[in-house]
Amino acid sequence: MPAEPNVRNNSWKLEDAKARFSEVVRRARSEGPQHVTVRGRDSVVVISTEELKKLTKIETRAPFVEFMEGLGLDKLPLERDVDRGREIDL
């Protein structure tokens, strides 16, 4: 029988993860990410779809014009003197 995973950090050796894949998936859904090691080194992480959705959530952004209009810049006093350029001797 394969060894128990390292419960402290939810780490599985590849051969144990393969033999008990259903349990790896169950624990990923109930306990969080499950780390799989190959030759003693971290290799992959099994996570639930809910966790993946949280990590890859794309925030919708307002179009640029709406964003600029939403800043309230129309309330700023933006007056300036008429600038006719400078005189240059030719």
Buried (B, 14 or more C-beta within 10 A) or exposed (E): EEEEBEEEEBBBBEEBBEBBEEBBBEBBBEEEEBBBBEEEEEEEBBBBEEBEEEEEEEEEEEEEEEEEEEEEEEEEEEEEEEEEEEEEEE
